[in-house]
């Protein structure tokens, strides 16, 4: 009984101390006055302001959605003398109100999803949580630069990755762990270089890698595999002789080389969906991407022509060896021995190069998907100007994105007849390459 009484006494004492401490915190004299309404509601939800209990120069602002669910709680330092909640944006613009201290993001039921620590408007560390409340990721540094401790955890609470960065460069001991706590990899870095052990990388999805994921055998083997898959499908045999369909795919390939997800980049008809889905069904896998010689999960973008002859993979991305503004022309040897370079008279667009550029600019229809995703760049299109001046066989020499590539092909197909090139006074077929620039202004 005496022990029970002692426990009660201790609990009461703790409650009293806690109450006294809380009271002391709330007796701080703020360095500014909150005036007007301490909350307001608009079509986006509700905001509320209150004094910070631990700092006279700070305040907390809460954001709620239209259903009353708490979304964020943010600590700000206020450098004015009188605070009106409705002037929030004005204070931010005038830099009188600056994020400083903790910022919390919430899930439903007021569960913390993440917390960021700010210092004078700059993030100095961030911590995220799984839905079960366990830590997911902790990192030090601002939004662009890792500078300090970096840790990742599995949902069960087991540490997954641990290391230290110095100005975005690995520096110190790094370790990765299995879900049961077994050490998988351990290495020590100095200024970004591995000096002992083996390389250690985070279990993330990478868009840029040291070595990209690749189909075993390369592009030709990939084309052969996909075409063998679709060769007996009715949808494939329904493709017309004159059809050239540009297909863009975005694959997430895990560290084992398996496809985790396949995303279409652009809109395609049901036939193309069925062909692609079947082609990649039960896919044998890729060689996974590598970072520091360690296999990682990565994003791989693939571009294909789909014609009566099947899938033909083409490279996406700008070729640095080709000038942005150059136009290339090569006479085609009709004996199929190769190409000539001694064109005596170049093909000519009606009105000249300026009219050609104007024609293209007026007829380009910037794809909505590309606009929404801020996709820009120069597409290089190669096509043949025949002996009678018509456009034939336009192809992407170097692409930017399937949506832009397809639009470039469409515009080239729409070009009127040219004055054909000639050699020894006779019209000849000429391969011509032009850049088409897509820019969002």
Phi and psi in degrees as a GROMACS rama.xvg file:
@    title "Ramachandran Plot"
@    xaxis  label "Phi"
@    yaxis  label "Psi"
@TYPE xy
-64.899  -38.7207  UNK-2
-63.5113  -42.9571  UNK-3
-61.0675  -42.6171  UNK-4
-63.3596  -37.9424  UNK-5
-64.4505  -41.2492  UNK-6
-61.564  -44.7815  UNK-7
-60.1234  -42.1917  UNK-8
-62.8936  -42.7588  UNK-9
-63.7035  -43.4866  UNK-10
-60.6813  -43.2382  UNK-11
-62.3112  -41.9178  UNK-12
-61.8872  -42.8733  UNK-13
-62.3059  -41.1657  UNK-14
-63.4251  -40.8449  UNK-15
-66.035  -43.4826  UNK-16
-63.2269  -42.8948  UNK-17
-62.1186  -43.1047  UNK-18
-64.5583  -41.9092  UNK-19
-63.6135  -43.3987  UNK-20
-61.3457  -45.157  UNK-21
-62.0218  -40.8142  UNK-22
-64.1568  -41.3374  UNK-23
-62.0133  -40.8811  UNK-24
-62.4459  -36.026  UNK-25
-86.771  1.53701  UNK-26
-95.8148  3.84047  UNK-27
-60.8772  138.181  UNK-28
-88.4041  113.487  UNK-29
-61.9462  151.161  UNK-30
-85.7267  1.95333  UNK-31
-149.595  169.796  UNK-32
-115.845  132.961  UNK-33
-88.3657  117.799  UNK-34
-115.539  164.98  UNK-35
72.7212  -164.184  UNK-36
-70.9137  138.048  UNK-37
-87.7089  4.48008  UNK-38
-155.071  153.528  UNK-39
-151.724  157.312  UNK-40
-126.75  135.907  UNK-41
-134.232  -167.863  UNK-42
-65.3959  -18.7701  UNK-43
-88.7293  -18.4404  UNK-44
143.208  -148.918  UNK-45
-128.179  144.943  UNK-46
-124.183  147.901  UNK-47
-141.176  145.125  UNK-48
-125.018  147.243  UNK-49
-151.518  159.305  UNK-50
-66.26  147.742  UNK-51
-76.9259  127.962  UNK-52
-71.3674  -12.9975  UNK-53
-118.799  0.964262  UNK-54
-148.372  126.698  UNK-55
-70.0118  -19.0161  UNK-56
-98.5241  0.546942  UNK-57
-114.845  161.638  UNK-58
-143.381  163.156  UNK-59
-110.296  138.203  UNK-60
-121.801  130.149  UNK-61
-107.732  140.018  UNK-62
-118.919  134.528  UNK-63
-124.823  151.489  UNK-64
-82.8927  -177.478  UNK-65
-65.8673  -17.0338  UNK-66
-93.4098  3.02541  UNK-67
87.4407  6.47538  UNK-68
-79.0309  132.595  UNK-69
-68.3035  127.391  UNK-70
-104.282  -49.8698  UNK-71
-143.602  155.486  UNK-72
-135.9  122.537  UNK-73
-130.532  134.438  UNK-74
-90.1215  129.957  UNK-75
-124.46  147.68  UNK-76
-95.6866  131.804  UNK-77
-111.337  126.529  UNK-78
-104.72  13.6512  UNK-79
-103.318  -169.718  UNK-80
-108.809  -25.4613  UNK-81
-139.579  126.513  UNK-82
-109.707  126.488  UNK-83
-115.584  124.104  UNK-84
-58.5521  -36.7851  UNK-85
-70.5158  -10.2499  UNK-86
-98.403  19.0192  UNK-87
-51.4518  -53.4371  UNK-88
-62.6139  -37.1443  UNK-89
-63.6158  -44.1425  UNK-90
-62.784  -39.8786  UNK-91
-62.5501  -47.3536  UNK-92
-63.4354  -35.8082  UNK-93
-85.2095  -0.536426  UNK-94
59.8451  31.1274  UNK-95
-86.0701  -23.5819  UNK-96
-119.468  116.834  UNK-97
-131.486  135.301  UNK-98
-61.3487  127.71  UNK-99
-156.761  115.04  UNK-100
110.26  -150.899  UNK-101
-85.2122  140.333  UNK-102
-125.312  125.874  UNK-103
-113.743  133.982  UNK-104
-106.924  137.826  UNK-105
-117.772  148.882  UNK-106
-93.7541  -171.495  UNK-107
-62.6362  157.316  UNK-108
63.1322  25.185  UNK-109
57.9437  30.2845  UNK-110
-83.2126  134.341  UNK-111
-72.9688  123.973  UNK-112
-92.457  -34.9295  UNK-113
-161.401  157.066  UNK-114
-138.467  134.566  UNK-115
-118.285  144.433  UNK-116
-109.186  123.179  UNK-117
-105.383  148.843  UNK-118
-132.216  108.96  UNK-119
50.3453  47.0666  UNK-120
87.3701  -3.67578  UNK-121
-111.641  133.147  UNK-122
-72.3718  126.188  UNK-123
-107.188  -21.1491  UNK-124
-161.117  160.309  UNK-125
-143.632  143.194  UNK-126
-136.463  127.118  UNK-127
-115.418  157.557  UNK-128
-126.805  147.219  UNK-129
-72.5081  166.863  UNK-130
-64.3785  -23.5178  UNK-131
-81.046  1.14413  UNK-132
95.3734  -11.8843  UNK-133
-74.9685  152.695  UNK-134
-64.4368  145.08  UNK-135
-113.647  -48.0855  UNK-136
-151.815  136.127  UNK-137
-131.562  132.899  UNK-138
-146.766  148.873  UNK-139
-109.926  145.39  UNK-140
124.153  176.735  UNK-141
-88.4346  -171.515  UNK-142
-63.7015  -26.9282  UNK-143
-106.061  -17.2504  UNK-144
-131.268  120.488  UNK-145
-77.6157  128.464  UNK-146
-151.332  84.5553  UNK-147
135.826  -150.403  UNK-148
-71.1873  145.264  UNK-149
-140.425  122.472  UNK-150
-138.316  146.617  UNK-151
-131.929  146.434  UNK-152
-126.043  154.629  UNK-153
-79.2864  161.63  UNK-154
-57.0714  -26.0606  UNK-155
-80.6227  1.39151  UNK-156
96.8693  -9.04647  UNK-157
-73.1784  134.165  UNK-158
-62.0307  133.615  UNK-159
-106.219  -37.2255  UNK-160
-151.462  139.443  UNK-161
-145.615  135.544  UNK-162
-169.64  -176.737  UNK-163
-140.093  132.775  UNK-164
-113.466  151.415  UNK-165
-130.21  105.808  UNK-166
53.6862  50.9859  UNK-167
73.2168  8.01268  UNK-168
-118.973  136.278  UNK-169
-61.9649  133.643  UNK-170
-154.49  106.364  UNK-171
121.45  -161.245  UNK-172
-85.0995  136.544  UNK-173
-127.031  143.086  UNK-174
-143.233  146.066  UNK-175
-126.123  149.315  UNK-176
-131.078  151.098  UNK-177
-78.783  169.872  UNK-178
-66.6802  -19.9752  UNK-179
-91.7573  4.5568  UNK-180
96.6801  -4.58975  UNK-181
-66.9451  134.01  UNK-182
-71.635  123.651  UNK-183
-92.1558  -48.0016  UNK-184
-143.212  146.302  UNK-185
-146.934  129.435  UNK-186
-152.676  157.557  UNK-187
-118.736  131.705  UNK-188
-116.053  150.021  UNK-189
-134.636  115.353  UNK-190
52.4798  41.3592  UNK-191
89.0132  -7.55589  UNK-192
-106.001  136.052  UNK-193
-73.7287  119.719  UNK-194
-108.402  -16.0595  UNK-195
-159.742  157.415  UNK-196
77.965  -153.184  UNK-197
-122.604  161.787  UNK-198
-63.9569  145.339  UNK-199
-129.61  123.099  UNK-200
-128.26  154.276  UNK-201
-70.2492  150.244  UNK-202
-85.0892  78.6159  UNK-203
-125.37  175.548  UNK-204
-99.2781  117.772  UNK-205
-102.942  136.734  UNK-206
-93.6729  -26.9118  UNK-207
-121.085  128.639  UNK-208
-132.963  165.937  UNK-209
-69.2603  -42.737  UNK-210
-129.953  118.98  UNK-211
-71.9477  159.26  UNK-212
-62.476  146.384  UNK-213
-148.173  144.304  UNK-214
-73.2865  135.684  UNK-215
-56.0738  123.212  UNK-216
98.6266  -9.60541  UNK-217
88.0224  -167.795  UNK-218
-63.6108  -41.2059  UNK-219
-62.3722  -40.8984  UNK-220
-66.8695  -35.4187  UNK-221
-66.4338  -46.0856  UNK-222
-56.9453  -46.117  UNK-223
-62.1102  -42.5105  UNK-224
-64.2037  -48.813  UNK-225
-62.8582  -41.3396  UNK-226
-69.7661  -32.5763  UNK-227
-66.1732  -35.926  UNK-228
-64.1792  -42.3569  UNK-229
-95.3577  -2.88143  UNK-230
-59.2706  -26.6151  UNK-231
-101.711  1.45957  UNK-232
-79.4474  139.327  UNK-233
-62.058  -38.4699  UNK-234
-58.8264  -34.4391  UNK-235
-70.2868  -43.3565  UNK-236
-72.4929  -13.2786  UNK-237
-80.8529  -10.7912  UNK-238
-66.8876  130.904  UNK-239
-75.4542  161.436  UNK-240
-62.3437  -33.3337  UNK-241
-94.164  3.95985  UNK-242
-83.1082  134.854  UNK-243
-131.858  106.196  UNK-244
-103.619  127.393  UNK-245
-95.8113  122.503  UNK-246
-111.176  131.672  UNK-247
-120.538  128.948  UNK-248
-128.601  146.421  UNK-249
-122.649  111.969  UNK-250
-106.477  140.738  UNK-251
-103.386  116.569  UNK-252
-114.069  121.436  UNK-253
-77.2725  177.675  UNK-254
-69.6535  -9.07875  UNK-255
-92.4452  -8.67461  UNK-256
96.8773  -0.296953  UNK-257
-82.2438  151.938  UNK-258
-83.6696  115.45  UNK-259
-80.6922  -37.1495  UNK-260
-154.351  153.658  UNK-261
-130.424  122.813  UNK-262
-119.474  134.627  UNK-263
-83.4907  132.033  UNK-264
-101.798  88.5864  UNK-265
121.472  178.318  UNK-266
-101.217  134.652  UNK-267
-133.471  152.185  UNK-268
-70.4019  164.667  UNK-269
-56.4943  -38.043  UNK-270
-58.8113  -45.6133  UNK-271
-65.7262  -39.4133  UNK-272
-58.1703  -46.93  UNK-273
-64.3118  -40.586  UNK-274
-64.7745  -45.9654  UNK-275
-67.3639  -45.9849  UNK-276
-58.5278  -42.3498  UNK-277
-70.3482  -39.0721  UNK-278
-61.0915  -36.0965  UNK-279
-97.5889  3.43359  UNK-280
-70.9907  136.613  UNK-281
55.1898  39.6167  UNK-282
-65.8705  136.618  UNK-283
-70.553  -18.8715  UNK-284
109.18  168.721  UNK-285
-113.095  166.795  UNK-286
-74.4901  123.201  UNK-287
-66.2695  157.692  UNK-288
-67.3155  156.953  UNK-289
-124.717  140.301  UNK-290
-129.482  123.912  UNK-291
52.8874  38.6115  UNK-292
68.4526  8.68713  UNK-293
-104.002  134.502  UNK-294
-67.9175  137.201  UNK-295
-136.754  162.723  UNK-296
-78.8916  136.192  UNK-297
-146.102  165.54  UNK-298
-97.9487  130.58  UNK-299
-126.355  120.684  UNK-300
-97.1589  129.76  UNK-301
-120.117  138.648  UNK-302
-120.751  134.572  UNK-303
-132.582  147.126  UNK-304
-89.5761  136.272  UNK-305
-117.686  114.171  UNK-306
-131.905  -172.966  UNK-307
-59.8144  -22.9847  UNK-308
-90.7665  -0.884972  UNK-309
106.048  -162.111  UNK-310
-78.7008  136.078  UNK-311
-132.093  114.212  UNK-312
-74.0154  138.933  UNK-313
-126.833  157.073  UNK-314
-80.1993  139.142  UNK-315
-104.424  155.543  UNK-316
109.134  151.302  UNK-317
-81.0806  137.465  UNK-318
-87.3246  112.75  UNK-319
-66.1312  -18.5949  UNK-320
-78.1003  -9.79215  UNK-321
-108.872  131.7  UNK-322
-64.1766  147.014  UNK-323
-60.5883  -35.1464  UNK-324
-111.57  -2.78415  UNK-325
-71.768  149.708  UNK-326
-120.624  128.408  UNK-327
-114.27  140.529  UNK-328
-138.241  134.205  UNK-329
-136.575  129.328  UNK-330
-71.0791  137.386  UNK-331
-90.6033  129.211  UNK-332
-79.0344  111.544  UNK-333
-69.19  -9.83656  UNK-334
-83.5532  0.354278  UNK-335
64.7227  26.3296  UNK-336
-86.777  -13.0804  UNK-337
146.047  -154.214  UNK-338
-118.914  145.771  UNK-339
-92.037  159.488  UNK-340
-119.809  -4.35207  UNK-341
-101.069  62.0405  UNK-342
-73.5751  125.334  UNK-343
-77.7109  -39.5887  UNK-344
-132.418  118.116  UNK-345
-69.7815  152.346  UNK-346
-59.6654  151.524  UNK-347
-134.805  129.737  UNK-348
-77.7969  141.139  UNK-349
-55.6637  114.731  UNK-350
99.1302  -13.4153  UNK-351
97.637  -176.587  UNK-352
-64.8236  -38.2011  UNK-353
-62.3434  -42.6496  UNK-354
-66.0392  -37.3451  UNK-355
-60.1714  -47.9384  UNK-356
-63.4179  -40.314  UNK-357
-64.0655  -42.2209  UNK-358
-59.9891  -45.6852  UNK-359
-64.153  -45.7431  UNK-360
-60.7557  -38.9077  UNK-361
-72.7684  -27.381  UNK-362
-99.4682  -8.54812  UNK-363
-68.6202  133.439  UNK-364
-116.769  104.517  UNK-365
-62.889  119.743  UNK-366
-58.0414  136.257  UNK-367
-59.7492  -43.2212  UNK-368
-57.4637  -43.6622  UNK-369
-67.1897  -37.9734  UNK-370
-64.008  -46.1155  UNK-371
-63.9409  -28.5348  UNK-372
-105.889  13.4184  UNK-373
53.9794  44.7308  UNK-374
-93.143  122.059  UNK-375
-136.655  165.825  UNK-376
145.708  179.471  UNK-377
-102.201  127.878  UNK-378
-102.059  130.994  UNK-379
-100.839  120.268  UNK-380
-112.983  128.922  UNK-381
-106.158  135.341  UNK-382
-148.63  167.659  UNK-383
-107.295  130.531  UNK-384
-99.4326  111.679  UNK-385
-73.8568  177.945  UNK-386
-62.1083  -25.7697  UNK-387
-98.9455  6.57879  UNK-388
92.5943  -0.0131986  UNK-389
-81.5142  159.128  UNK-390
-87.3143  135.219  UNK-391
-139.244  144.475  UNK-392
52.8093  53.5867  UNK-393
-68.7729  137.248  UNK-394
-139.049  155.617  UNK-395
-82.4096  117.553  UNK-396
-78.3338  -48.5899  UNK-397
-142.012  126.875  UNK-398
-102.061  172.656  UNK-399
-115.199  -50.1252  UNK-400
-159.496  143.548  UNK-401
-51.8882  -36.9765  UNK-402
-66.1982  -41.0471  UNK-403
-71.8796  -38.7099  UNK-404
-60.4149  -44.1563  UNK-405
-63.6594  -39.2539  UNK-406
-67.8632  -37.9952  UNK-407
-62.6536  -42.0975  UNK-408
-62.274  -42.8669  UNK-409
-60.4044  -44.9629  UNK-410
-66.1847  -41.0366  UNK-411
-64.1671  -39.9544  UNK-412
-60.6883  -27.9554  UNK-413
-83.5036  -6.15144  UNK-414
-62.8433  140.146  UNK-415
-72.9176  178.768  UNK-416
-63.366  144.19  UNK-417
-102.487  165.58  UNK-418
-78.178  118.913  UNK-419
-67.5195  159.079  UNK-420
-74.1556  163.577  UNK-421
-146.245  156.504  UNK-422
-145.313  131.255  UNK-423
56.6596  35.2398  UNK-424
79.3539  3.16534  UNK-425
-115.717  140.673  UNK-426
-65.7859  141.179  UNK-427
-132.544  158.374  UNK-428
-76.4544  133.373  UNK-429
-128.902  130.567  UNK-430
-83.7795  128.224  UNK-431
-127.905  137.268  UNK-432
-125.098  129.221  UNK-433
-132.028  150.08  UNK-434
-91.0104  138.31  UNK-435
-121.261  117.955  UNK-436
-93.6064  130.275  UNK-437
-111.926  119.771  UNK-438
-140.233  129.305  UNK-439
-92.0038  123.874  UNK-440
